[in-house]
Every structure is written in C-alpha cells, then in structure tokens.
C-alpha cells in the first residue's frame, strides 16, 4: 500500500486548502483567545489573587474586548474561507506520513543509534521492543483550559523535547549474577540510569534502510573501542585512573572494605588482584556474571529557529525548570541495600546529557530478575524508557501544535503518522467534525501499511472530534530465509463521556473487527507476485480507552472480549488490578502544586500511597458526594487510581515456536505539568526458541 505523504492528492488542492485556512484562521485564533481569557487555570487564579493589579490581569481586561471586536470584523472572511475549506475535506487523506532521515552524527552511533531508522537481519534468538502510550491533551488553548492546562503551542514543543531526551539519554546498566546482592526496589529502579536489558542496544540496533522517500543511507562504522573506557579516557565512571587515587572506589565495595574470596563480587573487574578477568561469552568486555548494557546519548542538536505563536517561556509553575528536567540524565546511583552509598542518595537532578553517565548495578540471577510474583519488572519512572521504539499519542488535536511536536519527535523517530482523521461532514457519520482523531504514531522502524477508521457512534461533545483507530504495520527485520518480520500496532482513543459504557463496548467491537480486517488485507501479497509469508512478531494496542478496571460503572467494558484476545500486564481479572498497577488519570486541580509539577517530584508522590490519593483520580465511591473535592477526603479509596491508559498485546498469529514475554512495565511521570495523564511504557521480548549461532 502507498502511504500518504501529502494531505491532498494534488498540489492545487493543497494550495486551495492553505488559502481557505488563511481566511478562517484569524477568526479561529481570535475566538480561541477570547474564550481562553474567560477560563483561567488554577495557576493564573493564584497569581491574580496574589496581585490583583498585576500586568496579567490588566492584559485580560484590555484584550478581551479587543478580541471580541476583531472577531466580529473577521467573520465575513471566515465564512468565505469555510465555504472553500469544507468541500475540500471530502478528498483529504486520512493521515500524513512523514519520514525524517537521521543526521550523520545519529547514524554513526551504532547501527541506527538513537533516532536511527531502519531494519536489520532478524536475530535468531529474537529481539525485544519498547512501546509507550501517552495522552498529551494538546487541544486548542481555550479547550485545554477546562483540564487546567494552557499554552498549547509551548506545551507541544516541550512534550516532544522531553520524550526525545528521555528516550535518547545516556545509560549504563550493569547486571550481576549474585544470590546475595540485594534486589533493587521499584522506587530505585526508576532512576534514569536504569536501563533495560536487551533493548535495542548498540549491538542490536537495526541497520539503516533505504526508503522510497529518503536519500541513500549513511555509512556506519563498527564499534572498535570499549564504550566504558575508550582510549585516552581518564574519567571512566567504572575504571577511574589509579594514578589519581590510591584505590578507586568500587560501587560494589564501599570504601574501607576489601575484596575477599567470600565476597560475592570477588570477580569484580576492579578487584582482580592483578589477574585479568576472563572473558565471558555473554559479554566480551566483562567477567562471567557481569553484563553491561550501554546506549549512547543522542548529540543535542542545535535548537531550531525561533518559533512564533503563543510561546511564553517559563510561564507556568508546573513547567519551572522543565528545560533542565527534559535534559537531565538522572543518572542517580540507587543502592539496593541499607547503605545507599555516598554518591547514591542523590546525584543532582541538574546533571545534563553532556555529563559523564553513571552506572546502576542490578542483581541478575539467571536470565531474569523480577519484582514480587510477577514475571517482569515494574516501576514508576521519572523518564521515558531508553531506546523507545514505538510511541502512540492521543489528543494531539491542534494543527500548529502537531507541527511543533512532530518536528521534535523526528529528531528521534524517523517515521511518524500524524494529522490523523477527517474534518467536515465526510467520514463515519453526518455530524460535522471540528477536530480530527488526535492520534499520532511515531516509530523507529519503517511503516509498511497504515489505515484509519472512525468510530461512527460518538455522542455529545465527543462526536465533534473524529475519534477512531489507527492501524499500522511495521517492518522490524528480515529472517535468514528472506522472510519479512513485521509487527502490528493499533493506536486508539475511545468515547470519553461517563455513563456511556454501551458506546465504548461498540467501539471495542469495531476495534477488534477492523484490526482483523487490516491484518488480513495487509498480509496479502500484490496480485501477480509470489513472496514469502510475513512473520508476525507482535500485535499491540495502545491508547486511552476511557474506562478503568476497578470502577463498578465500567463493568461492561471490563468484561469485553478484548481482554480474551489481548493481554493486559496490569490486570488480574475483571474489576481487579495487580497491587502495583497505578492510575494514569491525574487530578487537574493539582497539576501546578510544588509536590507534583516536575518529573521527579511527581514520581515521589506516585511512589507514596498517601500521595497518590491526593493527585490521582479514583473510581467514584457511593459514599462520596459528587460535588466534593477529592483532596483531603478521608473515605476509603479503591485501587490505586483510575487506569484508563493501556498497552495490550496478543500472542495469537505468531509463529508456533515464538513466544512473547514482558520484560518491564513502567508508569512515566516525565510529562508532569504538561498533561493530566501519566504515560505508560512496556518492553516486550520476542523469543524464537533458537540460540545464537
């Protein structure tokens, strides 16, 4: 299938669309500003109460009447533009596919490097992939204020930067096979230095690929130096120079202790008693029992040219220091035992990407280290997982915000599907669509096929947006038999109005039906061509489903057939989540509180049971007055909040010998102050049952 790289099939229609929108935009912008001046966020109310005669208050009093006068003057032009714009939407493409080739510096960082594109030969033992879903609430500014958010254009740019910097951060993670080493806790596991075993690490990056709309691929060079201590380096974080200190401090052996045969880490590469450690087949650089996974940071590109619009740096307290927060490496050393180490309690959050990355040390008994009774690690993380492969976003409604967000994401993700959905009357129903679907999908692997479907049963204000489902097929590798290895992704956003369970259930039925049809149609080879059947590695659904697994009002959705075909890592059964599962819907009134307006502070709040009760939205209780404020209430709360953002996966349709295993699941707070949702991420391992030759 040919992916749509332009919103219109011809340049003439594209020009007419731009002309019509230029006539409509002044009226649209003035109406948005007028409504925004009437709806204040809690932060703005706080500032006005502290200084009633502030400059901000005066601006509102003066600008509101001016906006109204200009709006009335722009109405005739808007009407003319609308009459031209509305018919064009009948031929507009349902999505826009864009490809951005990584620069030379990115391409040289191990096969594809952070932000690298492409695919490679499918490894016999399989591979693992990282998925993330986030609702970013990028509505027009006046509508976003009803969720206590403002300045959509600035937030869009900052959301993209935080995602990019979190996913491409420097990382060194060491696993140690030792039965006596203390297992790391979920809280300490959330440091930025916490890498992910396997991941698309340097030796597993997909190779550069050539696409139909990209130039020839850049050449890459193999890694010839040790990434821990390159030649000439004197500031190695693991092997400091002994010339400067009599005895380097080992993160495994605090100062004042000796390495003895009784020590579980007697084969430490820093305490070899003059004997060179023996090479391990698992890691060519380290001794048996120690494995290091390293990913290099993406070079911080030059800041893009100054942007115009509603950009007001540093306006919201919820974003204070967000530039620092989005760039900090958070390479804090968290010790698992009682002694956190002199350096371990808190490396400053101001560490930037240019600083030397620290190391984190983890117990690794056998192949896997797990928390509790689960078969995978779970955490509350202040940062998006390193080496993120696929990103699904919801509520990316504003057109200009989409452009700014896409520009930032393209510095890490080569392939992006955005501007998804239709406007006007054409589409799933006769009601006029003022907003598109709000979906966005970013991938580090080539997208082979995509399809968008609109839900036909929206009600109320939800029917004004073209909510639906986006289906995509990605190329993740090629087997030694020249078979393509592919994965299927579904990004969706369901009906939001409370009490409309039947509407959401109908949408879930359509989601399963459309997904099956897309997989069937995309797997059929072109007529007259004989090709080998694709090997399916994964089938994942990501999105905001607008119901949780604990509310009694959501029983219909909880028992839907979706959960028999797809697995939810956080779910024990209908109406019951796993104890560590966390709600993802934040209480909008607390977005700008000092305790929750930065990634690290929100992470600490979420790790505390009492803190969660203050800042998460919980399933409604019969004993709770509907009009009462959530904060400070004493009534019992069910679960750990409303978890409405999901990542589901299915192992149906895979090769009979292939198997899916979850490696890690995380709740991410890096977008604190920018949206009213927590992000969720999952790393999924695809094992083939074969061994490395």
N, C-alpha and C positions, 0 to 999 in steps of 0.2 A: 504494500500500500504506500502511496506517496503521501508524506507528511506535509501539512500546510505550513509553509514558511512565510506566508503573507496573509493578512486578514481578508483580502479580496482576490479574485482570480485575475484581475487586470489592473494595470496602473491607473487607468482612467477612473475606475470605480473607487480606487484608493484615494485619488485626488478629490473626488466629489465628497467622499466621506470626511476628509480633512477640512474641506471648505465648509460643509454643513456644520461640523462640530465647532469650527471657529466662530460661527454665528450663534451657536447655542451656548458656548462656554461662558461668556460674560454673565449671562443670566443665571446659569447654573452656579457659578462661583459666588455671585452676589447673594443668591438665595442661601447657599451653604453658609456664608459668613454671617448673614442676618440671623439665621437660626442658631448658629454657634454662639453668637453674642447673647442669646436669650437662655442658653443652657450652660451653666458653669460647672466645672469639675470641682471636686472637694478641695483640691489644691488651690484653685482660684478663689473659692469661697473663703478659705483660710487666710489667704493673702489680703483679700478685701476687708475681712473683719479686723485684721491687724492694722490696716492702714486704709480707712475708708476714702481718703483723699489721694490715694495712690495714682500714679500715672496710668496704670492698667484700668482702673475704674473710670477715669476721665476719658480714656480712649473708647471704652464701651459706650459711654453716654453720648459721645460725639459721633462715633462711627455707625451706630445702629440707625439713626435717621438718615444718614448719608447713604448707607447700603439700600435702604428702602426706596429712596428717590432714584438712585441709579438702576435699581431692579425694575422699576416701572418704566424707565426710559429704554431698557434693553429688551423688553418683552416683544416688541414688533420684530426685531432681528431674530430673536429666539424662535418665534413662530415660523418665520421663513426658513430658518435652518432646520427646524424639526420636520417640516414638510418635505425637505430634501433628504434628511437623515433617516427617517423612519422606513421608507421603502427600501433603502439600501441594505437594511439589516436582513432582508429576506435572502440575500445572496452572500452574506458574510460567512466566512469559515467559522466552525465551532471552536477552534483553538488556534494558537500561534506557536509554532515550533521554532526555536532559536538554538543555534549552535555557536559557541564561542571557543575558538582554539586557544589552549593554554599557551602562555608565552614560553620563551626558551628556558628561562630560569625554572619554571614549574616543570617543564618536560624533562629537565636534567635530574630531577630529584627521584631517582629510582624509577624505573619503567615509566609509570604515568605520573607518579608524585601526587601530592595534594592538588586537587583540581585537574588532574590529568584525565584525559579521555581514553577511551579505547577498551579493547578486549585483548585477550591472550589465549594461549593454549590452556585448555581445561586441565587442571592438575588432577592426577589420578586419585588422590585421596580426598579431593573435593576442595571446597573453599567456604568461607563464611562472609556474610554481608550484613551491613548495618542499615537499619531503617529508622526514620524519625517522622513523627506527625505533630503538627502544631497549628492551633487556631490563633491567628495574629491580629484579628479584629481591625483590619485596615479598611474600614468603612469611610465614606465621606465624613469630614470632620464633625459636622453637626450631628450625624447619627452615632458616631463613635462616642460622643459625649454622654449619651444615655447609658453607656457602660463605664462612665467616669474616665474616659480616655480622650485625648486631644492631640492636635498637631499630627495628623496622619502622615504627611509627607516626611517629616523628620523621623517619625517612628519607623516608617518603611525602610528608610536608609539605615537606621540603627539596627533594625531587626536583621537585615541582610549582613551587616558587618559582624554582628555577634555570632550569627550562625557560622559564617565563614571563618572567623578567627577561632571559634571554639572547635570546629571540626578539623582545622589545619594546625592546631597548636603543637609545639614540640612535646615529645613524650618519650620517656624511657621507663620500661616496666620490667622488673626482674622477678622471675618465679623461682622458688627454691623448694626442692623436694626435701622436706624435713618434718618428721612426725611431731617434733617438739615446738616448732615455730607457731606462735600464736596466730590464729586465723584473723584476718582483717575484718573489721566490723563494717556494716553497711554505711555508717557515717563516714568513716575514714576512707572507704572505697570511693567516695565521691570527689576526692581531690582531682585536680586537673592532671596530675602526674599519673593518675590511674589510667593506664592504657587498657587495651582489650586484646587478649590473647588471640592469635591468628591475625585477625583483622586483615585488611589488605596491606600488610606490612611491606617493607622495602623489597623483599624477595618474592612478593606475591602480587605486586601491582600489575594490573592489566596493561598489556603493551599498547602503544599508540596505534590508533587505527585511522584508516582513511575513510572519510565520509563524502557523500555526494556534494555537500556544500562547504567543504573545507579544503584548504590547500594541502600540499604534501606534508607528511608528518615530519616533525623534528627528530633528529637522531638523538639517541640516548647513550650514555656511557655507563658501563658496569661499575659497580661499587668495588673499589680496589683497596680502600683504607678501612681500618677499623672505625666504625661510627662512634665508638666510645672515646678512643684516644688516637685521633689522626696524627700523622707525622708532624712533629714540631709543636704539638699542642702541649700547653703547660697548665691548663686549667680544667683538666678532665675531671668531671664530677665523681667518677668512681675510682680513678687511679691518680690521685694528686702526686705531685713531684715529691720524692723523698728527700731531695736536696734542700727543700724549704723547711720541712718538718722532720723531726727525728723518726716519728712513726705516724703514718697517715691514719686519720680516724676512719674506721670502717663503720658503715651503717649497721652492720650485723654485730659488731663487737664494740660496745661503748668504751670510752677511754678508761684505762685502768684495768682492763681485763685482757687475758691472754687467750690465744687460740690453742686449745689443747685437743688431744685425741678424743676427749669426752665431749667436746663442743660439737653440737650437731652441724656446725658450719666449718668443720675442720678442712674442708676442701675449698674454702673461700679463696678466690683468686688474689686477694690482698694479703693472705696469710699462708703462703705456700711453703714457708720455712726453706726458702732458697730453691725449692723444686718447682719447675714449671708445671702447671696443671696440664693434665691430659686432655686432649681434645675430645669433645663429645660428638657423637653422630647427629644429635639433635641441634647443637649449636656449635659452629666451627670456631667460635671465639672464646667459649667458656667451658668450665669443667662440667663433668657429669652432675646432674642435679640442679644446675643453674641455667636458666634460659632468659635471654634478654630480648624483648621486642621493642624496636625503635622505629619511630616515624619522625621524619624531619619536618620542621615548620615551613610553611609557605612563606617566601620572602614577602615582606609587607610592601605591596605595590604603592606607587605614588598615588596620593589622594587625587581623586578625579577632580575635574574642573569645578569651580564654584557653581553650585546649583541655585536656581531661582525657585521662588514659590514661598511657602509659609514656613521656611526654615528659621527657627529661633533657637540657637544653641543654648542649652542649659536652662531651658525654661522650667521644666517640670522637676520637682524634687525627686520624683521617682526615677529620674534618669541622671541624677547627680553622679558624676564620675562614671557615667556609662561608657565613655570613650576608653577610660582606663580599664573598666570591667570587661569590655569586649576584647581587649588586647592582652590582658594579664594572663600569664601562663598558668597561674595557680599550681605551680609545681611544688606543692607543700608536701613535706615528708610526714606521713602519719605512721607512727609505730603501732604495732598491734598489741604490744604488751603494756604493762603499767608504766614503764619509762618511755615517754614519748620522744626522748632524745632532746638534746639542747636545741637542735635546729628543727625538730619535728613538730613542735607545738604550733607554730605559725610562721611560716615564711610570709613575708609581707605580700598583701594582695596587689601591690603595685609592681610586682615583677612582670616585665613585659616580654614579648616574644624574642627580643634581642638578647635576653639574659641566658646564661648557661642553664640548660634544663637539668632539673634534679631527678633523682631516681626514687621509685617506690618499690618496696620489697614485699612480696606476697608468698604465702605458703602455696605450694602446688603439689599435693600428694597424688601421684599418678598423673593422669591427663587432666583432671578437672578438680577445681576447688569450689565448693558450693556453700551457700548460706542455709542453715537450717535443714529442713526436709525437702527443699526444692531442688530440682535438677539443674539450677542455673543461679548465677549471681544476680542480685537485685540491689539497687541503690537509689539514693536521692542525690543527684549531681548538680553542681553549680554551673556545669558547662556541657555543651553538646558533645557527644562521643567523638573521639578522634577517628579520622578516616571514615566519616559518614558517607555512605554510598547512595542512599535514596532519601529524598526529603519531600513530604507531602504537606502542603499548607492549605488552610481554609480561611475564608473571609478576606481574601485579597480582592476586594471589590473595586476600590478606587483606581482609575486608569493611570493617573500620574504616579500614584504610589506603587503600582505594579511595575512601571518602568524603572523606578529607582530601586526597588527591591531586586528585580531581575538583573540589573547592572551589577549589584553587589554579589549576588549569588553566582553569576557567571565567572567570577574570579576563582571559584572553587568547583562548581558544577558546569561541565561543558554543555550539557543538554538540558533544556528547560521547555516545558509546556506551560503556557500562561494564557491570560485573556480568554479563559475557557467559558463557553456558554454563548447564549444568543440574547440579543436585545429585541425590543419591539414586540410585534404580535406573532411573528413566526416562531415556532418551537413546539413545546409539548402541549400547550393549551392556548386558549384565545385571550387570556389575560395579558396585558401589556407588561413586559419585563423592563423595569428601570435599571436593574443590576444584573450582571452575569452570574455565573455559578460561584465565583470567589475562590475557585480551586487553582492550585499551582503545583506542578510536579517537577522536581529537579533531580537529575541523575548524573552519575559519573560514567555510566555505561551507555552505549548508543541505543536509541529508541527505534525499534523496528516498525512499530504499528501503534496507533492510538485511536480511540473512539470516545466520544462524549455522548451521554444520554441524559435527557432532562426528565425529572420526576413530574408526572402530569397531575398530581393530586395536591399541590400546595394550597394552603389556606391562609386567609388573613394577610398580615404583612409579609409572611414568608412567601406568598405567591408572587410578590413583586420582584423577587430575585429568581434567576433561572437555576435553582439548586438541582443538582443531579450527580452523576457519577462519571469519572474519567477512568478509562481502562487503557493500560499501556503494556506493550511487550518489549522487553529489553534484551539485548544481546550481551551475555556475560562471559562467553568463552566458546572455544571450538575443541571438540574432542579429537583424539588422535585418529579416529575414523572419519574425520572431517564432518562430523555432525555438529550443528549449532547447539549450544547450550543457552537456554533462554529462561527468563523469569517473567511472571505476570504481576502487575501492580494495579491496584484499584484505589483511587482516592475519591472520597465522597463526603457529603455534608447533608445530614438528614433534617427533616422538619423540626423546628425548634419550639413551637408553641406547646406549653404544658397541657396535659389532658388529651392530646390528640394521638393516643397510642395507636389507634387503628390506622392513622395516616402513615406513621413510621413503619408499622408492620407491612403495609402495602409497598412502601418504598424498599424495604428489605427483600420482599418477594421479587420485586423488579431488579434489585441489585444482583441477586443470585441468577435470575434468568438472563439478564444482559451479560453477566460475566461468563456464563456458559456459552452463550452465542458468540461472544468475542473470541474466546479461546478456540472454539471450533473453526470460526471463519479465518482467524489469523494463522492457524496451523495448516490450512490447505495450501498446497503449492500452486503457483500460477499455471494456467492452462498450458499444456504442451511441454511443461518442464518436469523432469524427474529429479527430485532431490531427496536426500535422506531426511527422515522424520526428525523434528527438533526434539532435543532432550530438555525436559522441563525441570528446573532446579528448585523453584519456589513459586508460590501463589499467595500473595499478601494483600490484605485490605487495610488501609489506613484512613483515618478520618474522625470527624466529630459526629457521633451518632445521636447526640442529644438525649440519651437516656443512660441511666446507671444500672448497676447490677444489684443495688440494695434497696432502692425505693419501692414501696408497695404499689405506687402508682404506675410503675414500669414493668409490671409482671408479664404483660403480653409480650413486650419486646425481649425480656429476659428468657422466655421460653421459645423464642423463634428458632426455626430450623437453621438459621445462620450459624448457630453455635454447635450444631451437629456436623456441619460441613467444614467449619473453621474453628480453630482452637484459640482461646483467649488465655494468655500466660498468667493473667492476674485473677482468674476466676476458678472457684471451687465448684460452683454449680449455680443454678438459678437462685438469685437472692442472697448469694454468699460469695464474698471475695476472699482471697488469701489475706492473712493478717498484715502482710507488708504492703498490700496494694493501697495506693494513695489516690485521693480525689484529685481531679485536674481542673475543677472549676473554682476560681478564686472569688472571694467576696469583693466586689468592686469598691466598696467603701474603704477598704484598707490598702489600696494599691500604692498610696503615697506615704504610708506610715514608715517611720525610720526603721522599724523592725523588719520590713518586707519590701523595701524599694530597691534592693540590689541583689544580684545573683547569690552572693554568699550569705547575706542576712536572711533572704527568703529560704535558702537551703537549711539554715539553722532552725528557722521557725518550723519548717516541714518535718524536721527530724524530731521535734518535740511534740508529744501528744497534745499538751495543752495549747501549744501554739497553733497547731492545726485547727483546733476548734475555733480560734479567733479569725483565721484568714481563709478557710475553705468553706465553700457552700456545702451543706449537708442535706441528706434526704429529709423532706419535711416530716415533722412529728405531729401526731394528733394533739399532743399536749401543748404545742407551740401556737401562740397566737399568730395568725398570718401577718399581722401588721407590726409585730415586734421586731426589734433589731436583733441581729444574730450575735453581735458582740456582747460579752458579759452574761450570757444566758447560762443558767445552771441545769437545764433539763438534760436528760441523757441523750447522747447522740449515737446514731447507728453507723457503724463502719468508720472509715477514715475520710469521708467526704464523697461528693458526687463525682464519680469517674465516668466522664462522658467522651473522653478521647481514647481511641482504641487502635491497637495494632493486632490484627488477627492473621493467622497463617493456616494453610491447608497442606497436608501431605498426600492428598489424592492426586492422581495423574502423574506422579513421579515414577521414575524407573523402579522396577520391582526391588532392586538391590540398594537403592538410595534411601537415605534417612535424613530427617531434619531434627536438629537439636538446638534449643535456645541456649546461647552462651551467657547473655546478660540482658537484663531489662532495667531501664532507668527512667526516673521522673526528673525532668530537667528544669531548673529554675533560672536559666541564663537570660530569659526574656522578661525578668522581673521589671515592673514599671512600664513595660511596653504593651502588655496584653493582659487579659483577665483569665488566661488559661495557663496551666503548666503543660510543657511539651512532654511527649513520651518517646522513648527510643528502645529499640530491640536489636540485638545482634543474633543472627540466625546462621548456624553452621550446616552446610550441606555436605554430608559424608557419603561416599560412594561404596565403601566397603573394601576398596583397593588400597594397596600400600604404595608408597613412593618407590619407584624402581631404583 
